[in-house]
Each structure stands twice: as structure tokens, then as C-alpha cells.
Amino acid sequence: MPHTAAPLARQIELDGFAILRGVFDSAQVDVITTELSAALSASAAAIRGKSGSLHAARNVLTAWPAVATAWQVPPLVEALAEVLGGDYGLVRVLYFDKPPGQSWALPWHKDMTIAVKDNRRPSRHFGKPTRKAGVPHVEAPEALLERMLTVRVHLDTVTDENGPLKVLPGSHRFGKCHGDDAGAVPQAILVERGDVLLMRPLLVHASGKSQVPTDRHRRVLHLEFAAVRQLPDGFTWHDFLR
């Protein structure tokens, strides 16, 4: 489906998110799902529930290197260039699922951490160093987060049944603060298989558990892009792929 990029960029500026419909066709989603599942089946980065069901994964770029190009379809490449400019790079890839009977929820929050090579450097810009699945992370400054964009590729249709993501439109405009978005009305992201959500990291978002009973998964390939290659204070991205 063609997309008019300028209105898309304006929508993201105003609301903090936009949905691209029909970016990946059924065959493309099948390939991604099959290859990703095989790669994560033996990955140490996979996060599993008590029953062994796969709930999430970090370090997907390491577990499944093909993801570095799997997202590169024309509508998405063009949209990223319009929003971030021509020098953007892929900096982190995660995976999420809500298996039937093993669902989970997340409270309202903003995404503020990035993966870096070394988080032990002194800095006026980065803080709260942590390690996630062995990879150094830090909380990024607001100015950097404002030049990032998250891409969520939906590998399943998402309805009210399987714990859709909910967002507070416009909440990204208040930076790292949460209190100023109290008047925003939550919007559930209901999409078809192959649709893509673009969202700013500072957009307030959450998700509830899937309804019981449901046989629906909610598999999402989560990719993070940045318009900035060089970081302050001598920090470097853990990955920055073009």
C-alpha cells in the first residue's frame, strides 16, 4: 500500500506514532516467523516462561543476523528516511510474544535505555548503567531519544483478545515526564498480520494480558532505529547497522 511520507511524518510529530498497513505480505511474514523461531529455539537470549514457552528475546541481531536486512522493504525504508533522515541506523532488535495461557502485561512507561559498547565511561549525558542479557545499557538523554524511532512488525493479527499495545497519543511531546500526559485518551493498537507500528520511544505505552481463553499469539519483532551515529562523551552504539 503506498504511503504519503509527509503526512506520516506530521502524524508521528503530533501523535508520536503511526500505523503502516500491509507492509509485509503473508509469505514474507511466514519467512520471518519461521527463521526467527528457528534462531531463537536455542538462543541464550530467549526469555521463557515456566512452561518453556518463548515470551521474549534480546540480542536478536546476534541470534538471527538476517534480521539486519529482513525489515528492508520499500514502504518501511522510505518511511524511516522521511522521519529520521538518510543516515539512520538499526541499533537494537527485540522480540515479544504473548503465548496463549502464558500471557503477561506491562505498566505504562517510556523506553529510555539504549545498548552501548561500554557503559562504564564518565558522562554528563548518560546514566543508570545496567546490563541486559550481557549487553551494557544506559539511559539516554532526551535529545537523543527524540531522534529515534521504534518499528514494531506484527507477525500476528492483534485484537482486544491478545493483549494489544496501548498508547497515549501526544505523550512523547513531554519528554521523559509522565505527569503532563494525564489528559490523553489511551488508544489500543489493533492491527493485521504484516502491519507495522512506528512509534517514538518517549511515547507512553503499556499492554495488558491476553484474554482467557484465547488461542491467539501476539508475536512482534521490535526494531529500534536512530538518526544519530555519533554519541556524546565517547560512547558508542552496541550496534549501528545501515
Secondary structure, 3 states (H helix, E strand, C coil): CCCCHHHHHHHHHHHCEEEECCCCCHHHHHHHHHHHHHHHCCCCCEEECCCCCEEEECCHHHHCCCHHHHCCCHHHHHHHHHHHCCCCEEEEEEEECCCCCCCCCEEEECCCEEEECCCCCCCCCCEEEEEECCEEEEECCHHHHCCEEEEEEECCCECHHHCCEEECCCHHHHCCCCHHHCCCCCEECCECCCCEEEECCCCCEEECCCCCCCCCCCCEEEEEEECCCCCHHHCCECCCEC
